[in-house]
Amino acid sequence: MPGSPLRVLIVGAGIAGLTVARALRLAGFRPEIAEKLPASVVAGAGIYLPGNAARAFRELGLESPIRPLGQVIGRQRFLDAEGHQLCEVDLTQLWAGVGECRALPRAELHRVLLTGAGGEVRHDTEVTALDLTAEAVAVTFGDGRQAEYDLVIGADGRRSTVRALAALGGAARPAGQVVYRSVVTDGPEVADWTSLLGQRAGFIVMPMGAGRLYCYADEAATAPPADPLARLRELFGSYGGPVPEVLAAVRTVQVAVTDEVELGRWSRGRVVLVGDAAHATAPTLSQGAAMAVEDAVVLADSLRQRADVPAALAAYESRRRPRTRWVLDRTRDRDRTRDVPPALRDPLLRGRGGRIFREHYRLLVDPA
């Protein structure tokens, strides 16, 4: 449908929404973007992008503006809680011919995607109702305004309003983890993506360039603590390696309870879900952004090739489901490995950890 007059509304202006907008514009569409949050809300902390994310951004023509940002990560190191080596993964080898792995500030990535989307984002604009018919979707916005679209794309995250309004599934299911994120600017020198595995908890630190470190930690828990910084220091205060110096440098912490989204279907009529709205997982494999950008590429390709919107949405889902299911299963595998008692887990990882962790990405080396 190149040059199509198809009326498209994208709900959500995060990574999923902005990359879908970019992909659709490259395919000849002119989507609108609605975001319920104000423009003043800035994406925080950092983000780690594996090689398949780099490939998807390259397909969207965004490789060049992203390349100067952050720092390329060439190796993952896995340590025990005391800081002794368990195993490592050569990321340059793993993702050879696919793309570079990169850690960067999330706000910098968001600015690139906002520019790349190529259209205005209507902030402070909430969708409150969807009326689905065979030929269109009538949308009601929070200010009472109504409009009709040929396609509505829910890119509004794991707590998706579109998912609920289109009766595509209920609330996200808790994954049993609490995660902590922070950016440190005066911490120790760290050259690699470095993970320390403890008792049902882990601490990851990686360089983002310009003296910045992105820190991500998680624990098996169901509710966030009242004082995230105090809990972070309590939980990881006995860890070795770079953790003591990192903890001393942490000033603010973002905390969240992770959850999963697993649906029987991703579309209904002319409404479809992408990214976390369709298939959120715990962030253990750092595949949330990669899966969202791949969704964008495949959805635009499906719409370009098919004049019938419901048929295009079915083709998109059929192509993406096996891959996102793989990510969910491997995420659960990785989390189960973390939760094995260290006395059993650590000897296993010293012998076979590199092979185990490489296997978690095997399918993702191939194109989406």
N, C-alpha and C positions, 0 to 999 in steps of 0.2 A: 504493500500500500504506500509506495513512495509518493510524497507530495499530498498525502491523504488529508481530507478535511475532518478526519476522525476527531471528535471532541474528547479529550483525555484529561482527567483530573488525577494528579498524584497527591496522596495525602501523606504528609511527612516529609521533612527536609533534612533528614540525617543522611548517612552514607547511602542507604538504600534508595531513598527518594531522589537525591541529587544525581546519583549515577543512572537511575532509570530515566530521569529527565534528559541527561546527556545522551544516553543510548538512543532514546526515541527521537531526539532532534537530529542525530546523525542518520537515522533511518527515514527522515522526512516528515516527522510528526511535530506538532507544536503543543506540547502539554502545558497545563496550568499546574502550579504547585501551591498547596495550602498547608500551613504549619500552625498548630495551635499555640506554640510557644512564641513569646516576643523575640524580636531580632536581637535584643540585648543579652539573651542567654547564649553563652559561649561554651563550646565543647571543651571539656577539661581533661587533665591528665594526658597520658600518652597512648599510643597504639602500636602494635607490632603487626606488620604485614608480611605473611609468608610469600613464597615465590609465585604461587598461583594467583594471589591478589595482584602482584606486579604484572603478570601476563594479562589479566582482565583489564587493568587500567591501560595497558598498552593498546588493547583492542579498542578502547574508547578514546585513544589519542591523548591520554593524560600522563604518559610516562615522562615526558620532558619537564612539565612543571613540578612533578613530584620528585624527580631525581635529585635536585639540590637540597631537599629537605631531610632532616634527621641524619641517621647514620646506617650504612649497610652493615648487616649482621652476618658474619661468615661462619659462626660456630655456635652450637649450643653445648653447654657444659652442665652436667648433672652431678651434684655433690650431695653427700649426706648432711645431716644437721650440723655436724661439727666442722664441715667445710672440706672433707676429704673427697677426692674424685671417685665417682661411681662409673660414669661413662660419658661419651660425647658424641655429637652428630655433626658431621661436616656439611653445613648447609649449602655451600658452594657446589659441592658434588651432588647432593640430594636434588637440588633444583636446577642443575645444569641444563641450559637450553630453555628454561621456563622463565625465570626472573629472579632478581635479587630480593633477599629478605631485608626488611628495613624497619627500624624503630624511629618514630617521629612524634612530635606533639600533635594530638588530635585536632587542636584548633587550626594548625597550619594545613593539615589535610582538608579540613572543612572549608577553608578559604579557597583552596584550589577547586574543590568540587562545586562550590557555590558559583564561581566564575564559569566553570565548565558546563554547568547546567544551562546557561544561555538564556535564562528568562527570569522574570521577577518572581520572588517567593512572597506569597501573601501571608505574613505573620499574623499572630493573634486571630487566626481563623480556624475555628473548630467545626468539624462535621458532626451534626447532631442526629441526622436521619438519612436513610437511604431507602428509596422506593424502587425496587427492581421490576422491570418489565422485559419482555423479550427483545425489545428494540432499543432500550435506553435505561439509564439510571437517573432518577430524580434525586438531587442532593439538597438537603437543607443545612444551612450553616448556622453557627451560633448567634449571629446577628439577625436571624430571621430570613435572610436572603435565600432564594432557591434558584437552582440552575439544573440543566439537563445535560448529561454526558453520554457518549457512546461507550466509554470505558472508564472505570474508577479503579485505581491501583492503590492498595493499602500498603504503604511503606512506613507505617507508624509504629513499628517496634513490637516487642514481646507483649506489651499490654495494649495491643491494637484496638482502637475504636472501630475501625472498618471491619475487622474480623467479627466483632460482636454484632454490629449493625447488620451485617450480611449473613448472620447465622452460620458462620463457617467454623465456629468452635468457641469454647468457653475460655476461662482464664488460663494463663500459663501455669504450669505445674512446678512447684518448688523443686530444685535440684539438690537441696541439702547442703548448700555452700554459702558462706559469707565471704565476699571478696573485698580487698582493700587496695586502693590505687593511690599513688602519689608520684610527684615529680620532684626530684632533688637536684639542686644546683650547686651545692658545696659538699658533695659526698666524695667517696674514694674513687680512684681510677679503676674502671671496670672495662675490659676490652671485649667481652663476649656476652651473649645471652646466657645468664648464669642462674640455675635453679638449685635451691637447697631443699631437700625433701626431709620432712620430719615425721612426727606421729600424727597422721591424718591432717597434715597442714604442710604448706609449701610457701617458699619465698623466692620470687624471681626478680632479678635486677638486670637491666640492659642499658647500654649507652645510646643516647639520642643525638650526640654531637654537641659541640659548644659547651662542654662541661656538664651537660644535663644527663640525669639517669631517670629512667622510667622504672618504677617499682610496682610490682603486682604480687599480692599475697592472698592466700585463701585458707580457710579452715572448714572442716565439716561441722556445720552449725545450721540452725534454722531461723535465727533472728539476729539483727545487727546489735552490736553493743551500744550502750549509752555514750561511751567515750571511745570512739574508734582509735584515736592515737594511743591512748593508754592501753587498750586491748592489744594493739599491734606490738607495742613494746613488751607487754607481758607475755604474749604468745611466742615471740621470736627473740626475746632477750638473751636466751642461752645459745642461740645459733652462732656458728663460726663464720669463716670466710669473710666476705665484705659486709655481712649483715650488721654487725655492731656499729660500724662507721656510718652506714646508711641510716640506721635507726636514729643515730645521734643528729643526723642532718634533716630528718623529716620534720616538716612544720605543719602541714595540713594533710588530711587523709579523706579520700572519698570512699564511702562504704556502701555496699549493695548486697542484697540477697539474690542469688542467681536462680533462674528458672528455665524450664524447657517448654517449647511449643511443638506438639506433635498432632497433626490434623489428619482427618480422613480425606479431606479435599482442600485445595487451595483456591478454588474459584467457584462462583455461583453466578450463572448468567454472564453479565458483563462487569463483574467485580472480581478482582484477583489480588492475591497477597504476594509480597516479595520480602526477602530478607527475614529478619527476626519475627515479623508478623506471621510468617508461614512456618518457620522451622528453627526457632531459637534453640541454642544449646548453652551449656555452661561454657565459659570462655577458655577452657583448658587448652585447646589446640589453636587458639587465636585464629579461628576460621570464620567468625561472624562477619567481618567486613568482606573477606574474600568471597564467601557464599553470596552476599548481597550484590556485589559487583558482577559476579558470574550470572546471577539471576537477571540483572539488568541487560547484559549482553544477549542472553538467550531469549528473554521476553521480546526485546526489540526485533531480534531475528525472526521469531515466530510470527509476530505481527506483520513484518515486512513481507513474509512469504505467503500469508493467507489472508484473503479478503474477509472471511468469516471470523468475527472476533471470538465467539465461544470456541471455535475449532482451534484458533491460534492459542488460546489460553490452555486448552487441553494438551496441545503439543508442547507448550512450555513446561507444564507440570510433569508430563511424561518424561521429558528429557532431564529435568532437574531432580526429580524425586530420588532416584538411586544414589546420586552423589550426596545429597543432603542427608540421606539415611546413613550412608557410610560415615559421614562426619559425626552424627549423633552416636552411632555405635562405637566409633573409635574414641570419642570423647569419654564415653562411659568406661571403656577399657582403660584409658589413661587414669581416670579418677579411681578406678578399682585398684590399679597398681599403686597409686599414691596411698591408698587406705590400707594396704597390706602392712602388718607390723614391720618396722625397720629391720628387726633381726632376721626376718625371712626375705624381705624385699631387697635389701641392700646387696647381699651376696649374689642374688639373681641379676641385678642390674650391673654389677661389676663384670659379670660374665657375658651377659647377652643384652644389656640395656640399649646399646647403640642400635642393634638390629631391631629390637622391639619398638623403639621410638621412631625409627625410619619407616617401619611398616605402617605406622599410623597415617602416613601421607602418601602411601603407594599409589592409590587410585587418583589422587589429586594432581599428580605429576602430569597425567594425561589431560588434554583439553576438556573443557566443560561440555 
